Amino acid sequence: MKILLCGEGAHDIGVLDQWSIHPDKQMEKPGWLQVLLRKIFEKEDVEFILVPRSRLVSLPRSDLKPPAPKGHGEKARISKFRALTDKCDLVVFMLDADTTDISEWKRKRDEVIAGFEAIAGDVKAVACIPMSASESWILSDSEAWKKVGLTNLSALPKKPEEIWGVRNDPDSGHPHCYFKRICSAANLSDNRETRVDVMTATSLEEVGKKCPASFKAFLADLAA
């Protein structure tokens, strides 16, 4: 299975263009999303193509009918076009909802889906939109955090999808700030490697229990 991953950066979709000391060998340094998808497609041989959202450029003029979808829909449309060009089986378009309002989360999700629908083709396309941010999914499994060194498991949020606060206030409930504090409590760095290690130890069932809106929607879309 060939999957195009479109996300914001290294924490989500891994590091691009990391080369080993051996000629013509590319080192894969995954993000948490590759780890999650390999868990879901554990019986499949999966290959990933990584495309940061910032690298998605406008489609050729001949492909711009109908008019560009609203909001995140245009980037989603371009990602599906790229997946078709690269002969992928699936495109996963990931972005943080940046909200705990389910109606706002749904609006962003609908934009992405509308973008997919604006391009004809057989490639499957799925929106991956964690609420409130991707850290909410990664903070879901207390046993996973115990395995990576966290001792005070009560510090983890009971309802990760509902954590929010001022982004630049380190003491706030914003998922980025919350995640950084949990990492510190576990003597871990707030980086890609920690996200990968925690997601590797994470149970999909636990994420579904703690993030019933966004994670279950993602799984249902993949199943469909």
Backbone as CSV, one residue per row, in Angstrom:
resi,resn,N_x,N_y,N_z,CA_x,CA_y,CA_z,C_x,C_y,C_z
1,MET,0.840,-1.186,0.000,0.000,0.000,0.000,0.882,1.246,0.000
2,LYS,0.583,2.158,-0.897,1.343,3.402,-1.017,0.476,4.551,-0.498
3,ILE,0.961,5.243,0.542,0.184,6.290,1.200,0.916,7.622,1.113
4,LEU,0.221,8.639,0.617,0.761,9.995,0.657,0.300,10.641,1.959
5,LEU,1.254,11.103,2.753,0.956,11.791,4.000,1.188,13.278,3.809
6,CYS,0.172,14.060,4.105,0.303,15.504,4.037,0.051,16.065,5.430
7,GLY,1.026,16.761,5.986,0.898,17.318,7.328,1.749,18.566,7.464
8,GLU,1.796,19.079,8.683,2.486,20.352,8.892,4.001,20.215,8.899
9,GLY,4.530,19.146,9.528,5.979,19.051,9.602,6.467,17.764,10.212
10,ALA,7.701,17.801,10.705,8.405,16.600,11.141,7.718,15.883,12.292
11,HIS,7.129,16.608,13.243,6.462,15.939,14.359,5.358,15.015,13.868
12,ASP,4.668,15.444,12.805,3.523,14.689,12.305,3.921,13.630,11.275
13,ILE,4.642,14.050,10.247,4.890,13.151,9.118,6.353,12.775,8.948
14,GLY,7.182,13.148,9.903,8.576,12.741,9.834,9.471,13.759,9.154
15,VAL,10.727,13.390,9.026,11.752,14.278,8.484,12.042,13.900,7.042
16,LEU,12.025,14.886,6.166,12.308,14.660,4.757,13.799,14.769,4.473
17,ASP,14.249,14.030,3.468,15.602,14.170,2.933,16.694,13.958,3.972
18,GLN,16.509,12.952,4.803,17.563,12.590,5.750,18.385,11.456,5.132
19,TRP,19.621,11.756,4.800,20.430,10.790,4.066,21.475,10.151,4.965
20,SER,21.721,8.876,4.732,22.722,8.154,5.499,24.112,8.411,4.908
21,ILE,25.127,7.844,5.527,26.485,7.996,5.008,26.705,7.133,3.771
22,HIS,25.753,6.241,3.501,25.874,5.383,2.325,25.231,6.082,1.129
23,PRO,25.851,6.004,-0.028,25.299,6.678,-1.207,23.912,6.143,-1.563
24,ASP,23.042,7.058,-1.976,21.735,6.701,-2.526,20.849,5.918,-1.556
25,LYS,21.022,6.155,-0.270,20.140,5.510,0.703,19.490,6.584,1.569
26,GLN,18.167,6.566,1.579,17.440,7.544,2.366,17.014,6.927,3.695
27,MET,17.291,7.623,4.783,16.910,7.154,6.106,15.493,7.630,6.418
28,GLU,14.656,6.713,6.855,13.305,7.093,7.241,13.289,7.493,8.710
29,LYS,12.920,8.731,8.973,12.739,9.204,10.338,11.279,9.600,10.471
30,PRO,10.424,8.673,10.907,8.978,8.887,10.848,8.472,9.872,11.889
31,GLY,7.268,10.358,11.653,6.519,11.091,12.646,5.531,10.156,13.320
32,TRP,4.739,10.701,14.239,3.773,9.856,14.957,2.710,9.291,14.012
33,LEU,2.439,10.000,12.902,1.377,9.550,12.006,1.749,8.265,11.267
34,GLN,3.023,8.123,10.878,3.439,6.854,10.274,3.268,5.698,11.260
35,VAL,3.659,5.938,12.499,3.536,4.894,13.522,2.074,4.487,13.685
36,LEU,1.191,5.474,13.755,-0.236,5.196,13.901,-0.771,4.397,12.719
37,LEU,-0.427,4.814,11.506,-0.948,4.130,10.321,-0.384,2.718,10.182
38,ARG,0.859,2.510,10.583,1.405,1.146,10.544,0.679,0.243,11.543
39,LYS,0.241,0.795,12.655,-0.569,0.015,13.597,-1.906,-0.374,12.965
40,ILE,-2.527,0.596,12.309,-3.837,0.357,11.703,-3.735,-0.627,10.549
41,PHE,-2.698,-0.471,9.717,-2.509,-1.350,8.555,-1.403,-2.364,8.837
42,GLU,-1.480,-2.984,9.998,-0.395,-3.854,10.449,-0.155,-5.055,9.533
43,LYS,-1.141,-5.445,8.768,-0.985,-6.605,7.877,-0.575,-6.211,6.473
44,GLU,-0.394,-4.921,6.244,-0.039,-4.422,4.920,1.437,-4.033,4.860
45,ASP,2.009,-4.133,3.668,3.336,-3.592,3.409,3.136,-2.142,2.981
46,VAL,3.490,-1.193,3.864,3.150,0.215,3.646,4.373,1.017,3.226
47,GLU,4.187,1.827,2.191,5.201,2.784,1.740,4.606,4.184,1.854
48,PHE,5.403,5.135,2.356,4.899,6.486,2.542,5.600,7.476,1.614
49,ILE,4.816,8.413,1.107,5.337,9.597,0.443,4.977,10.779,1.340
50,LEU,5.959,11.601,1.697,5.758,12.665,2.659,5.709,14.023,1.969
51,VAL,4.632,14.758,2.221,4.468,16.066,1.596,3.998,17.071,2.654
52,PRO,4.878,17.946,3.134,4.426,19.016,4.031,3.392,19.897,3.329
53,ARG,2.402,20.364,4.067,1.362,21.207,3.461,1.952,22.444,2.798
54,SER,3.040,22.975,3.363,3.650,24.191,2.814,4.209,23.970,1.408
55,ARG,4.451,22.722,1.043,5.017,22.431,-0.277,3.953,22.172,-1.338
56,LEU,2.698,22.209,-0.947,1.622,22.015,-1.916,1.388,23.319,-2.663
57,VAL,1.648,23.298,-3.951,1.493,24.505,-4.759,0.235,24.387,-5.610
58,SER,-0.138,25.474,-6.246,-1.374,25.505,-7.033,-1.336,24.484,-8.157
59,LEU,-2.519,23.976,-8.473,-2.646,23.034,-9.582,-2.508,23.760,-10.915
60,PRO,-2.156,23.021,-11.982,-2.161,23.637,-13.314,-3.524,24.236,-13.621
61,ARG,-3.552,25.310,-14.394,-4.803,26.024,-14.655,-5.882,25.102,-15.209
62,SER,-5.527,24.136,-16.019,-6.513,23.232,-16.612,-7.207,22.373,-15.566
63,ASP,-6.611,22.265,-14.360,-7.195,21.440,-13.307,-7.947,22.273,-12.275
64,LEU,-8.151,23.564,-12.562,-8.762,24.450,-11.572,-10.274,24.604,-11.745
65,LYS,-10.924,23.636,-12.340,-12.373,23.641,-12.453,-12.912,22.417,-11.703
66,PRO,-13.902,22.618,-10.830,-14.593,23.857,-10.474,-13.702,24.785,-9.658
67,PRO,-14.229,25.947,-9.215,-13.428,26.897,-8.428,-12.821,26.248,-7.191
68,ALA,-11.743,26.831,-6.701,-11.026,26.285,-5.544,-11.950,26.161,-4.335
69,PRO,-11.886,25.029,-3.621,-12.681,24.867,-2.406,-12.237,25.861,-1.333
70,LYS,-13.094,26.065,-0.350,-12.813,27.030,0.714,-11.787,26.491,1.702
71,GLY,-11.109,27.424,2.387,-10.244,27.096,3.512,-9.220,26.022,3.199
72,HIS,-9.189,24.997,4.044,-8.227,23.912,3.878,-8.558,23.013,2.684
73,GLY,-9.718,23.224,2.081,-10.132,22.382,0.963,-9.197,22.447,-0.228
74,GLU,-8.620,23.630,-0.491,-7.747,23.745,-1.656,-6.476,22.916,-1.484
75,LYS,-5.861,22.974,-0.292,-4.677,22.145,-0.043,-5.028,20.660,-0.116
76,ALA,-6.205,20.303,0.385,-6.641,18.906,0.325,-6.809,18.453,-1.123
77,ARG,-7.374,19.338,-1.944,-7.537,19.004,-3.362,-6.175,18.784,-4.018
78,ILE,-5.223,19.659,-3.733,-3.890,19.522,-4.328,-3.224,18.227,-3.840
79,SER,-3.432,17.881,-2.570,-2.813,16.653,-2.044,-3.352,15.424,-2.759
80,LYS,-4.639,15.422,-3.068,-5.204,14.278,-3.791,-4.672,14.230,-5.221
81,PHE,-4.540,15.392,-5.850,-3.959,15.447,-7.193,-2.547,14.883,-7.182
82,ARG,-1.762,15.259,-6.154,-0.395,14.742,-6.029,-0.409,13.231,-5.810
83,ALA,-1.347,12.743,-5.002,-1.438,11.299,-4.753,-1.772,10.536,-6.026
84,LEU,-2.639,11.108,-6.847,-2.967,10.481,-8.124,-1.752,10.458,-9.039
85,THR,-1.013,11.565,-9.057,0.185,11.664,-9.896,1.226,10.627,-9.489
86,ASP,1.363,10.409,-8.178,2.346,9.458,-7.657,1.802,8.033,-7.545
87,LYS,0.595,7.825,-8.063,-0.026,6.492,-8.096,-0.138,5.878,-6.694
88,CYS,-0.616,6.689,-5.762,-0.821,6.217,-4.389,-2.181,5.517,-4.263
89,ASP,-2.290,4.711,-3.242,-3.564,4.062,-2.934,-4.412,4.908,-1.997
90,LEU,-3.751,5.749,-1.215,-4.442,6.511,-0.181,-3.691,7.803,0.084
91,VAL,-4.442,8.885,0.342,-3.852,10.118,0.843,-4.484,10.422,2.194
92,VAL,-3.633,10.725,3.175,-4.092,11.137,4.505,-3.661,12.582,4.695
93,PHE,-4.644,13.470,4.814,-4.399,14.902,4.949,-4.614,15.272,6.406
94,MET,-3.519,15.642,7.099,-3.574,15.870,8.538,-3.411,17.349,8.878
95,LEU,-4.279,17.832,9.765,-4.104,19.158,10.346,-4.750,19.164,11.725
96,ASP,-4.248,20.023,12.583,-4.848,20.195,13.901,-6.137,20.988,13.773
97,ALA,-7.153,20.587,14.534,-8.396,21.356,14.526,-8.200,22.719,15.169
98,ASP,-7.266,22.807,16.128,-7.012,24.051,16.861,-8.293,24.603,17.478
99,THR,-9.115,23.716,17.988,-10.354,24.099,18.645,-10.882,22.910,19.448
100,THR,-11.697,23.228,20.450,-12.415,22.180,21.180,-13.912,22.263,20.884
101,ASP,-14.265,23.132,19.945,-15.654,23.283,19.516,-15.925,22.266,18.415
102,ILE,-16.795,21.322,18.679,-17.004,20.238,17.717,-17.573,20.746,16.400
103,SER,-18.368,21.828,16.443,-18.915,22.362,15.198,-17.814,22.983,14.344
104,GLU,-16.818,23.613,14.987,-15.681,24.174,14.261,-14.792,23.068,13.725
105,TRP,-14.600,22.013,14.513,-13.853,20.849,14.031,-14.529,20.259,12.802
106,LYS,-15.859,20.127,12.850,-16.600,19.568,11.723,-16.492,20.466,10.498
107,ARG,-16.508,21.784,10.701,-16.388,22.699,9.567,-15.058,22.494,8.841
108,LYS,-13.967,22.381,9.584,-12.655,22.171,8.967,-12.590,20.813,8.274
109,ARG,-13.170,19.816,8.917,-13.196,18.482,8.313,-13.988,18.494,7.007
110,ASP,-15.111,19.191,7.006,-15.929,19.285,5.794,-15.179,20.001,4.677
111,GLU,-14.363,21.001,5.026,-13.556,21.688,4.017,-12.595,20.724,3.341
112,VAL,-11.943,19.907,4.146,-10.979,18.947,3.598,-11.684,17.935,2.708
113,ILE,-12.808,17.422,3.163,-13.553,16.438,2.374,-14.024,17.054,1.054
114,ALA,-14.487,18.310,1.109,-14.908,18.996,-0.120,-13.739,19.133,-1.099
115,GLY,-12.546,19.366,-0.562,-11.369,19.432,-1.411,-11.076,18.112,-2.095
116,PHE,-11.202,17.037,-1.354,-11.011,15.705,-1.950,-12.019,15.464,-3.077
117,GLU,-13.259,15.839,-2.804,-14.334,15.558,-3.767,-14.225,16.398,-5.025
118,ALA,-13.413,17.469,-4.981,-13.257,18.344,-6.142,-12.308,17.769,-7.190
119,ILE,-11.638,16.673,-6.844,-10.735,16.008,-7.793,-11.229,14.591,-8.030
120,ALA,-11.487,14.266,-9.290,-11.918,12.909,-9.633,-10.716,11.971,-9.627
121,GLY,-10.948,10.710,-9.297,-9.869,9.728,-9.306,-10.115,8.628,-8.303
122,ASP,-9.433,7.500,-8.524,-9.677,6.317,-7.710,-8.959,6.326,-6.363
123,VAL,-7.991,7.188,-6.165,-7.252,7.172,-4.912,-8.179,7.528,-3.755
124,LYS,-8.072,6.774,-2.665,-8.866,7.052,-1.466,-8.251,8.229,-0.730
125,ALA,-9.085,9.001,-0.054,-8.598,10.198,0.641,-9.297,10.325,1.988
126,VAL,-8.509,10.569,3.036,-9.042,10.611,4.404,-8.523,11.851,5.123
127,ALA,-9.423,12.524,5.827,-9.055,13.666,6.662,-8.654,13.178,8.045
128,CYS,-7.514,13.640,8.517,-7.019,13.317,9.856,-6.921,14.634,10.625
129,ILE,-7.940,14.902,11.451,-8.025,16.209,12.110,-8.229,16.018,13.609
130,PRO,-7.144,15.857,14.362,-7.271,15.699,15.813,-7.857,16.955,16.459
131,MET,-8.694,16.735,17.429,-9.267,17.810,18.221,-8.706,17.650,19.637
132,SER,-8.142,18.660,20.220,-7.927,20.023,19.791,-6.660,20.162,18.948
133,ALA,-5.698,19.270,19.177,-4.481,19.192,18.375,-3.964,17.762,18.449
134,SER,-2.964,17.443,17.650,-2.461,16.064,17.600,-1.978,15.576,18.962
135,GLU,-1.501,16.505,19.802,-1.043,16.109,21.139,-2.155,15.476,21.955
136,SER,-3.409,15.814,21.659,-4.518,15.219,22.404,-4.562,13.709,22.196
137,TRP,-4.305,13.256,20.980,-4.265,11.813,20.711,-3.070,11.175,21.414
138,ILE,-1.941,11.868,21.377,-0.713,11.294,21.934,-0.737,11.280,23.462
139,LEU,-1.579,12.103,24.071,-1.699,12.137,25.529,-2.768,11.178,26.062
140,SER,-3.312,10.337,25.213,-4.499,9.558,25.580,-4.227,8.304,26.410
141,ASP,-3.113,7.656,26.199,-2.881,6.331,26.807,-1.897,6.440,27.971
142,SER,-2.418,6.322,29.177,-1.563,6.440,30.364,-0.532,5.326,30.443
143,GLU,-0.891,4.119,29.993,0.056,3.001,30.029,1.234,3.236,29.087
144,ALA,0.958,3.882,27.962,2.040,4.219,27.026,3.007,5.201,27.682
145,TRP,2.475,6.179,28.381,3.333,7.152,29.057,4.097,6.518,30.222
146,LYS,3.468,5.572,30.860,4.169,4.847,31.925,5.378,4.113,31.357
147,LYS,5.224,3.537,30.169,6.317,2.801,29.543,7.487,3.703,29.165
148,VAL,7.203,4.969,28.883,8.300,5.861,28.491,8.835,6.677,29.670
149,GLY,8.314,6.407,30.882,8.951,6.994,32.055,8.120,7.915,32.914
150,LEU,6.863,8.173,32.553,6.036,9.056,33.374,5.535,8.287,34.602
151,THR,5.744,8.825,35.771,5.307,8.162,37.013,3.993,8.745,37.538
152,ASN,3.783,10.043,37.369,2.545,10.669,37.838,1.503,10.639,36.723
153,LEU,0.842,9.512,36.574,-0.113,9.344,35.475,-1.353,10.209,35.652
154,SER,-1.612,10.660,36.877,-2.772,11.521,37.112,-2.599,12.887,36.465
155,ALA,-1.378,13.202,36.052,-1.130,14.488,35.384,-1.688,14.510,33.960
156,LEU,-1.957,13.351,33.408,-2.494,13.277,32.053,-3.948,13.735,32.025
157,PRO,-4.388,14.333,30.929,-5.772,14.820,30.857,-6.766,13.667,30.755
158,LYS,-7.884,13.815,31.444,-8.924,12.783,31.381,-9.694,12.851,30.062
159,LYS,-9.828,14.064,29.528,-10.515,14.264,28.255,-9.611,15.097,27.348
160,PRO,-8.661,14.452,26.687,-7.646,15.186,25.918,-8.211,16.085,24.829
161,GLU,-9.330,15.697,24.233,-9.904,16.523,23.166,-10.409,17.873,23.687
162,GLU,-10.557,17.999,25.004,-11.132,19.218,25.574,-10.093,20.153,26.190
163,ILE,-8.807,19.794,26.100,-7.796,20.674,26.689,-7.542,21.858,25.753
164,TRP,-7.413,23.052,26.361,-7.176,24.252,25.560,-6.653,25.356,26.457
165,GLY,-6.114,26.380,25.847,-5.581,27.509,26.583,-4.760,28.398,25.680
166,VAL,-4.080,29.367,26.283,-3.261,30.316,25.531,-1.986,29.615,25.063
167,ARG,-1.731,29.698,23.766,-0.621,28.929,23.185,0.739,29.348,23.724
168,ASN,0.947,30.643,23.968,2.274,31.105,24.406,2.400,31.198,25.920
169,ASP,1.451,30.617,26.652,1.530,30.560,28.112,1.911,29.141,28.516
170,PRO,3.132,28.920,28.998,3.587,27.555,29.300,2.771,26.853,30.375
171,ASP,2.018,27.616,31.167,1.207,27.016,32.228,-0.244,26.781,31.806
172,SER,-0.554,27.071,30.563,-1.935,26.955,30.102,-2.279,25.508,29.750
173,GLY,-3.555,25.303,29.431,-4.010,23.979,29.035,-3.904,23.726,27.549
174,HIS,-3.288,24.654,26.810,-3.119,24.432,25.368,-2.385,23.111,25.155
175,PRO,-2.832,22.295,24.189,-2.229,20.959,24.025,-0.725,20.961,23.835
176,HIS,-0.174,21.969,23.152,1.278,22.030,22.991,1.963,22.267,24.334
177,CYS,1.387,23.169,25.136,1.947,23.462,26.462,1.770,22.271,27.395
178,TYR,0.603,21.670,27.343,0.303,20.503,28.188,1.282,19.372,27.877
179,PHE,1.482,19.122,26.581,2.384,18.053,26.158,3.803,18.321,26.636
180,LYS,4.245,19.555,26.521,5.598,19.917,26.944,5.784,19.657,28.439
181,ARG,4.771,19.977,29.250,4.866,19.750,30.693,4.905,18.251,31.021
182,ILE,4.120,17.463,30.306,4.132,16.018,30.530,5.491,15.436,30.139
183,CYS,6.034,15.901,29.038,7.367,15.451,28.628,8.388,15.777,29.712
184,SER,8.324,16.976,30.247,9.250,17.386,31.295,9.113,16.500,32.525
185,ALA,7.863,16.180,32.897,7.618,15.323,34.059,8.183,13.923,33.858
186,ALA,8.252,13.488,32.596,8.784,12.159,32.271,10.264,12.205,31.907
187,ASN,10.895,13.378,32.059,12.303,13.570,31.693,12.557,13.272,30.221
188,LEU,11.631,13.721,29.405,11.734,13.528,27.964,11.760,14.879,27.266
189,SER,12.280,14.896,26.061,12.274,16.114,25.258,10.961,16.227,24.493
190,ASP,10.515,17.441,24.302,9.327,17.693,23.492,9.758,17.714,22.026
191,ASN,9.810,16.535,21.416,10.313,16.456,20.048,9.648,15.321,19.277
192,ARG,10.090,15.149,18.049,9.535,14.101,17.194,9.755,12.718,17.787
193,GLU,10.952,12.474,18.299,11.282,11.148,18.817,10.355,10.733,19.958
194,THR,10.044,11.665,20.860,9.148,11.339,21.965,7.754,11.013,21.451
195,ARG,7.272,11.779,20.497,5.956,11.495,19.926,5.919,10.110,19.301
196,VAL,6.987,9.761,18.605,7.070,8.432,17.981,7.099,7.338,19.046
197,ASP,7.893,7.525,20.091,8.003,6.512,21.146,6.674,6.312,21.864
198,VAL,5.984,7.405,22.162,4.696,7.285,22.860,3.655,6.636,21.959
199,MET,3.591,7.052,20.693,2.609,6.458,19.789,2.911,4.983,19.545
200,THR,4.179,4.612,19.543,4.542,3.202,19.388,3.966,2.367,20.515
201,ALA,3.940,2.921,21.724,3.438,2.205,22.892,1.938,2.378,23.099
202,THR,1.308,3.214,22.296,-0.090,3.584,22.516,-1.067,2.558,21.956
203,SER,-2.131,2.328,22.697,-3.229,1.458,22.270,-4.259,2.276,21.496
204,LEU,-4.618,1.820,20.313,-5.633,2.508,19.522,-6.970,2.539,20.247
205,GLU,-7.247,1.493,20.993,-8.493,1.438,21.752,-8.548,2.559,22.787
206,GLU,-7.417,2.815,23.438,-7.382,3.876,24.439,-7.574,5.254,23.810
207,VAL,-6.970,5.476,22.644,-7.155,6.759,21.977,-8.627,6.946,21.610
208,GLY,-9.256,5.868,21.151,-10.668,5.944,20.814,-11.541,6.266,22.014
209,LYS,-11.185,5.735,23.171,-11.949,6.016,24.389,-11.796,7.468,24.829
210,LYS,-10.567,7.977,24.749,-10.279,9.316,25.257,-10.600,10.413,24.236
211,CYS,-10.595,10.067,22.963,-10.855,11.054,21.901,-11.971,10.542,20.990
212,PRO,-13.180,10.429,21.536,-14.258,9.768,20.805,-14.745,10.514,19.567
213,ALA,-14.551,11.825,19.519,-15.035,12.564,18.346,-14.070,12.429,17.176
214,SER,-12.866,12.973,17.326,-11.966,13.075,16.173,-11.290,11.760,15.813
215,PHE,-10.876,10.973,16.805,-10.152,9.748,16.472,-11.086,8.696,15.888
216,LYS,-12.263,8.566,16.459,-13.207,7.576,15.929,-13.654,7.941,14.516
217,ALA,-13.774,9.243,14.238,-14.126,9.668,12.878,-13.032,9.287,11.890
218,PHE,-11.779,9.446,12.318,-10.648,9.094,11.469,-10.633,7.589,11.176
219,LEU,-10.814,6.785,12.207,-10.843,5.334,12.018,-11.995,4.915,11.126
220,ALA,-13.160,5.533,11.316,-14.322,5.190,10.506,-14.092,5.529,9.038
221,ASP,-13.440,6.659,8.776,-13.146,7.044,7.401,-12.157,6.072,6.764
222,LEU,-11.168,5.646,7.525,-10.209,4.666,6.994,-10.908,3.341,6.691
223,ALA,-11.788,2.925,7.590,-12.507,1.664,7.391,-13.405,1.737,6.162
224,ALA,-13.994,2.892,5.945,-14.897,3.064,4.790,-14.135,3.069,3.472
